[in-house]
């Protein structure tokens, strides 16, 4: 026997009052939710926060050395020869500045951008970096060398355990700089082990992006030491990292805004090196103010846009694009390797760990320097330009070919019926009908007016694709045609094929479109589809065209005859109806004539009695008549073929007077 669920009574419910609201102070939020502030799989990111501060000093033009030491006791120290963190009392906070930097969220020297600020360009921007490192470390020691003095401070779990001490610099002390040694607290991380490969890559990339600055990694346990110093910057780095045969020489460049630039701040811009290879795995690295952006972002989009626009412009200038090939950015980018270093005054990152740049202006910033530089270079080296164009065009052709075969969408091994199909209840093929209806509004009336037992409705949005010259493999790329094929239950086939007709779901497939020019066009497009790709449906007599009326005539009561209404298919039938009313003695102006602009104007009842009701509707079977298949094919080619304008003109000149045009 099921038991009734029990709910806490009012007296047992936990109290919710003013005292229930807890305010997290200082570094408590970081300890409570470390994942909001850093990566918690390992401590690399909290060490990177310290490293980024030292790199920002070098980026600002101070300091030429950066050293990381992995100590035997599991701690990591980062040393630089920058300006040293100020340790005097903060004018407003009344606490030593170095203490504020390591203990307060959103406190730092990088908010004040531009002239007068300590850092014009920096990776740090939220002011939470090293305070997070401090919060998640069992112990953290900071030593600042500044103005011939040495300031020392020690923390534990973010709290000061040894207050600031300042002494005069001794003979062996460095002149200026900062030394931070941190013992990451293992309880906050899935693994307390630093990933050496990632750390090595990070340090090496810092050296690449700061030509002339030496970066050293020392491991006390193995007594191994590595130093990176790149004078050639990005070019040297990419050349050493690249694998694969170069198609053209590496393309490198840089561009930075000057003080007179209309859009960007002085110093904003990018430095890049791009290589195109035939094979090998592409190398792609990007940085913003020396911060590695492993998830890319808007600066990479700018590089992509600049490269694509320049290559496309070169291809158009030299008329290199073959007919029928459409070039996309991915075609140019497919075989590109690059190292991109952007400088952005006030970068907006996605999340605190800064893996992706979100600054919108960075797209325009990078693209505006890359595009003209590459365009100029390609036109100065036309042979290389043509090789690059060839590579991109080949990629486009491969992509288009790969995308040509489109399979029927399936779920659980069977084709899934289209969601917009309103199916009928009966499974009797002899009585089942599906109406392919032009437009959602007409589809709505048809759904309400139909016989639910045997009539299904499939609304079509807009005009169906002209499929006369579309390869069979490409048909399912068009949603409407995919839905038609799945609803009918027969796959596309040719006139000589023997398709599996056992899946056919309806005995009659009825084309139902408006009785105007657009409706006729939709009819022709659907008939083209069935003749070209479903000919056996026509052969077996399954395809029909429904003929909705164009006019409705309402006649008043006359004598014993009550008021009546009649529907006319076209002007000829309208004239016949009016002649009949006159013969019956109905006064000339007493009747009213309504013209249906489309099926959507008919209500469900009207649509049923004029077009859906088997007793009163007009449904024309589609047959080849006296024409042979080849004659019909030739005629449809003239009407629907892309390169048949002359044949169409001739056809119109011969038979144009036989056509009534509805304007």
N, C-alpha and C positions, 0 to 999 in steps of 0.2 A: 504493500500500500504506500502510495506516494505521500511524503510528509510535506506539510505546508512550510514554506521558507519562513524563518524567523528574522525579524528586524529589530535593531536595538530600540529600546523604549526611550522616551524623551529623557528620563532620569539617567539612563545608562550611556547616552550619547556623549562623546567627548566635548568638553567645553570649548567654545569659540568666542573669545573676547579680546579686548585690547592687548592683554598680556600674551595672547597666542602669536602675535606678530613679532618675529625675531629679526633684528637688524644685524647683518654680518659686518664686522668691522675689520679694518686693516687688511691683512692677507687671508682672513678666514674664507672668503669666497673661493679663493684658489685652492685651498686645502679641501674644501667641501666638494667642489666640482672641478678638479684639475683638467678634465677633458675639454672644458670650455676655453681653456687658456693655452693649452699645449698638447703635443702628441703624447699619449701615455703608453705607447707600445715599448718605448725605451727612452733613456734620458737625453738622447742626442739633441733634441730641439731646445731643451733648457740650456745646454752648453752653447748651442748656436746663437742663442740670444746674447750671451756674453761676447761671443766671437763677432757678431754683427756690430756691437758697439765699438769694438776695436777697429773693425773694417771701416766703420763710418768716420773714425778719426783719420784713417788713411785717405778715404774718399774726399774728406774736407781739406786734404793737403798737409796733414800733420802725421808724422810717423812713417817709418820705412820698414819696420820689422814687426812681425806678428808671430808669436810662439805659443803652441799648445803642448802641454805635457800631460801624459797619462801616468799617474803615480801608482806605486805598488799598492797603496791602501784603498784604491778605487776612486780616489778624488781626481779631478781634472783641473788644471790651471791654465788660464789664458793671460798672456803678457803682451803688452804693446808699448811702443815708445811715443804715444800721442801726448796730449796736453795734460793728462791726469784729471780725474774727476774732482771738481771743486769740493773742498771740505769745510769751508767757512759756514757761518750761520746764515740760513735762508732769511731774507728780510721780512717775509710775512709769516712763515711757518715757525720761526724761532727754534729751528733744529738744524744740525749739520746737513748740508746739501747731500753729501754722500750717503747719509743715513736715509734721507727722504727718497733718493733714487732707488734704494734697495728695499724699502719697506712700504712705499705708498703706490697703489695702483694709479695709473694715469698721472704720473709725475715724471718729467724727463726734459731733456734739452732740445727736443726735436719738433716741438709744436710751433715754435716761432720761426716760420720759414722766411726765406728772402733776406734782404739786407738787414743787418743788425742781429740776426739770429745766430746761434752757435753753429747750426748746421743748415746749409742751404739745401743739400740733398742728403737724405738718409733713408735707411731701410726701416729703422724704428720710427713709429709714428703714433702708437697708442699709449706709450709710456707705461706699458705693463711688463715689458720683456724681462729685464733682470730681476724685477720684484717677484715674478713668477719663479725664476730660477732660485731665488732666496727662499720663497715659501716652501718649495718642494725639495729643499736640501737639509740634511741633518746638521750640516755645518757649512758656513760660507765665510771666507776671509777676504777682505778687500784691502789692498794697499795702494794708495795714490801718491805718486811722486810729482810734486808741483812746487814751483817757486823755491827750489832748494830745500824743501821740507818733505817729510815722509809722514803721511797720515795712515793709521791702521785701525780697522774696525772688524769685529767678529760677530756673526749671527748664528742662531740655531733655530731651524723651523720658521725663519722669518723674523725672529725676535733678537734684539741686541743682547749679546751675553758678555761682550767686552766692549765698553764704551770707546768712543773715538779717542785715540791718543796721537798726538802730533809731536814729532821730534825733528831736529835739524838733520839734513841729509849727511850721511857719512861718506867717506872716500869711495867705498865700493858701490854705493847706490847710483842708480841711473838718474839722469838729470830730470827726465819727465816721463810720464806714462802711467799705466794702471796695471795692477796684477790682481786677478780674481781667481781664487781657488775654491771649488765647490765639491761637496760630498753629496751626490744625489741620494734622496731617501727612497730606498727600494720599495717601500710599501705603496708608493704612488704609481709604480710602473709594472707592466706585465713582465718585463725582463730588465734587470739592472745593468745588463752588459751593453756597452756602447758598440754599435755596428761599425767596425773599423773601416770597411770599404766605403760606406756612406760618408764617414768623417773625412777619409782621405780624399774622396771626390770633392767634398765641400771645400776643403782647404786648398786643393789644387785649383779649383775654379776661382777662389778668391785671388790667388796669385795671378791667374789669367786676366782677371778683370781689373787688376791694379798693377799694370806694367811698372816694373822698378821696385815693387814692394816684395820683400822676401817673406815667405810663410813656411814655418817649420813645425813638424810634428815629432815629438820625442816620446818613446815608450820606455819608462824606467825599468820595467821587468826584463825586457830583452836588450835594453841599452841601444836600441836602434833609433836612428834619427833620419828624417827625410826633409829636404828643403826644396821649395819650388820658387823659382824666380824667372818670370817670363818678360823678356824685353820686347818681344814681338807681339805680345798680347793675343788677341783672338785668333789671328791667322796661324800663329805657331801652335796654339792649342788644338784648333780644328784639324790642322795637318797631321798632328801626332795621334789624334783620336779617331780619325776617319778610317773606314775600311770600304773598299770598293774603288773601281776605276773612275777617274774624273772624266766627265764629258767635255767640260770647258774648264779653264783655270778658275780658281776660287775668286769669287767676287766679294770684295770687302769695301767698306766705306763707313763714313760717320757724318753726322750732321747735328749741329746744336744751335739753338736760337741765340741771337745776340740781344743786346739791350733794346734795340729798335723793333724787335719782332712784334707784329700786330696781335698775334694770338697766344703765343707761348712765352713763358718766363725765361729770362736769361739763363743759359746753361742747360735748359731742357732739350732732350734729343735722344739720339741713339748711336751706338757703335755696333757694327755687325760684320759677320763674315759668313758667306753662303757658298756651299759646294753642291754641285749636281753630279750624281753618280749613276751608272747603269745598274749596278748591283750592290750587294752589301746592305746591312741594316743602317738606316739613316740615323745620324747623331743630331739630336735636337735639344739645345739647352738655352734657357732664357733667364735673364736676371733683371731686377729693378733695383737700382741703387745698391747693387752688389748682393741683394737677397735672391737666392735661387727660387724661381717660380716653377716648380716641377709640374704644376697643373696648367701652366701657360697663362693665358689671359688676353687682355685687350692689346698689349704691346705686340704679342705674337700675331694677333689678327691684323695689326697694322703692317707687319712684315709680309704676311701672306697677301694682303691687299695690294701692297706696293709691288711685290714681285709679279703677281698676276696681271695687274694693270699694265706694267711695263712690258711684259712678254706679249700680252695680247695686242698692245699698241704696235709692237715691232712686227708681229705676224700680220696684222692688218695693213701696215705700211708697205710691207713687201709682198702682200697678197699670197700668203703661204697656206692659208687654211683650206683644206679640200672641201668640196661641196658636201653638205649633209653632216659635217662634224661640228659639234658645239663645244667650245672650250670652257671648262669650269676651273675655278681656283685649285681644286684638288689635283687637276691634271698637271699643273705647273709645279705644285707643291709635293707631288707624290715622291719624287726622287731627290728632294732637297734636304741637305743637312745644313745646320746653321748653329751659330752661337750669337745670341743677341743680348746686348747690354743696354738697357734703357735708363735714362735719367729723368725722373719725374719729380716735380717740386713737392707735390702733396699727394703721394700715391694712396689709392684706396684699395685695400686688399680684401679678399673674401676670407673671413675668419681670422683669428689671431695668429695662426701659424703661417700666414702669408704665402700660401702655396699658389695662389692665383690672383693676378692683378685685375681689378674691376674698373679702374679709372676710364671713363668713356673717352676722354680726349686723347688717350694714349694711342688709339687706333689711328686718328688723324695725324698725331705727332710723328709716329714712326713711318707711316705710309708717305707723308709729305716729304721725307728725306730719302727714303729708299727708292720710290718710283722714278723721280727725275734722274737720280744718279745711275740707276740700272738702265734706263732708257738711253741715256747718253753713252754709257759703256757699250751697250749692245749695238748701237748705230756706229760706234767707232770701231767695233770688232764684228763686222757683219757675218763673217764665217762662223764665229762662235755663236752669234745670235741665231743663225740658221740651225746649228746643231741643237741648241736649246729648244728652239721652236719644234724641231723634229721630235725631240724627246717628249715634249708636252702633247703634241698632236697624236703621237703613238699611244700615249697614256689615255687620251680622250677616246681614241678608236677602240682600245682594249676595254675601256669602261663601258662604252656604248654597246659593244658586242656582248659583254658579260651580262648587261642588263636587258638584252633583247628577249631572252626566254623567260617568260613570266608564268609560274605555275599557278594552278587554281589554289586559292586559299583553303586550307583544310584544318579541321579540328577533329581529333580522335579518329583519324584515318578516313573520314568522309568529308566531302565538300560541305561547308556550312551554308545553309540557306541565308540569303541576304536579309538583313534586319528590317529593311523597308518593305519586304514582300508580305502582303496580307494574304495568307494561303486559304484555300477552301477546305471544307471538312471531308468531302468524299474522296475516295481513292480510285473511283471508277474512271479510267482513262477516256472512255467513250463520251462521258458527259463533262469532264473537267475542262475548264477554260482559264487561260491567264490573259489578262489585258495589260499590255504595255502602254501605260498612260502618260501623256505629256504633262508634266508639271505636278507639284505636290498638292496644289489646291484642287485640281481636277481629280487627283488620286484620292483626296479626302472625300469628295462627293461620291466617287465610284465605290469606295469602301462602304459608305453608308447605304448606297442604293443597290448594291449587287445582291445576288442570291448567294448567301454564305455557304450553302451546301456545295455548289459546283463552280463558283466563280472566284478566281484569285486576282489580286490587283498588284502590279509592280509599277510604282511611279518612277518616272525618269526625270532627272534634273537636266534641263537645257537640251541642246542638240547633241545627238550621239555622234561619235567620231566617224568620219568618212573612212571606212575600212577597206575600200577597193584595192589600195596598194599597201595595206598593212600585212606584214608577215604573220602567219598563224601563231608563232611563238610569242608575238608581242601583244596579242589581243587582250590578254588578261591584265595588262598594265593599265587598261582603261576600266575604271570601277563599274561604269554602267554596263559595259559589255560583259565583264566578269559576272555581274549580278544576273544578267539575262541568261547567260549560259548555265549558271548554277541553278537558277529557278526552273528552267526548262528541263534540265537533267541530261542534256546531250552535249558532248564536247565538239568544238569546231572541227570541220573536216572538209575535204575537197570533193569534187564531183565524182572522182573515180574511187574514193575511199569506201570502206564498208564500216561506218561508225556503229558503235554499240547503242542501239535504240532502246535497250531494255530499261534504261534509266529515265526514259521520257515520262514526264509527270502530268502533261496536259494533252488532250486530244486536239485542242484548238489553241493556237498562239495568235492572239488578236492585237493588231497595231491600232491604237486608239489615240488620234491626235486631233487638234483643232481643225475646223473646216475652213481654214484660211491659208495664205501662202506659206507662212511659217510651219503650219501643221503639215502641209503637203511636203515641205522640205524634210521634216522629221520622218514622214512616211518613206520618202525616197531613201534616206540614210539607213533606215531599218531594213527596208527591202534589199538594199545593197548588201547589208550585213548578212542577211539570210541567204541571198543568192550566192554570195562569194564564199561564206564560211559555214553555212548550214544548208547546203543545197538539198540534202536528202529529206529535210523537213518539208520543203516545198514539193519535192517529188511525191512524198507520201500524203500530201494534201493537209498538212497540219497548220499552214500559215494563212491568216486571214487579215483583211483590212476592215475595220469598223467604220461606218459612214455616219458621223453625227450630223444633225441638221444645222443649217446656217440661219434659218429664219423660223419664227413662230408667228402664226396668224391667229388672233383672237377675234371671233365673229360674235355679234350679239344674238340674242334670242330672236327668232323670226317665226311668227305664227305658232304652230304647235312644236316647232323645233327649238330645243333649249340652246343656250349659248354654247359655242363649241371652240375648240382649238385644233389647229393643224400645224404640222411641221414640214418645212421644205428644205430639201437638200441643197438646192442652188437656186439661181434666178429663174431657170426654166420651170422648176417645180412651183416656185412662188407665183409665177404668171398663171400657171394652170390652176392653182388653188383660187386665185383672185377671180379668174374667168368663171370658175364653177360657182363662186359666191354671187357674182353678178347674175348668172343664169337663174340662181335661186331667188333673185329679187332683193338681195341685200343692198342697202344704200351704199354708194361709193365710199363715203367718208366714215361709215359707222364701224368698220373693222380697224383693228390696230395691228401693226407689224413690228415685231421685236427682232433685232439681229443679235445673234450670240457672238460676242467677240472671241469667246473661247469656251472650252469645256468647263473652266473654273467658274463661269457665270451661271452654269446650270445647277440647280439644287439636286439633291439625291433622287427625288421623285422623277424630275424631268429626265435625268440621265438614264434612269432605269427604263422609262417608257419609250425613250427615243433610240437608245444605243445598246442597252444591256439586255432588255427583255427579249428572249428568243422569239416571241410571238410578233413583236412589232419592230424590232431592230432591222438594220440592213448590214449584213456581213458578207463581204465579197471574198471568195477563196482566191488565193494567189496561185496562178498557173502560168506556164510558159505560152499557152495558146498555140497558134500556128507557127510561132517562131521556133527555130532550133536553139539548142543551148548555146552554140557558137555565135549565132546571130544576136541573141540576147546579150551575150558577153561583149560582143563588139559594140552594141548600142550603149550598154552601161559604161564601157570604157570611154566612149565619147562624152558621156554625161558627167562621169565621176573622176576620170583620170586627171592627174595633175598637169601633165604636159599636153593636154588636148584642147587648148583654147581655140585653136584654128578650126578644129573639127566641130566644136560646139557652136562657133559662130556660123559655120556653113549650115549646120542643122537648124539653127534659129532662122537663118535667112530663107531656108526652104519651107519650114513648117511654122514659122512664127505667127502667120495669120490664122492658124488653126487653134491658137491658144488664147483662152480668155484670161486677162490679167485682172486680179483683184487689187486695186490700189486703195 
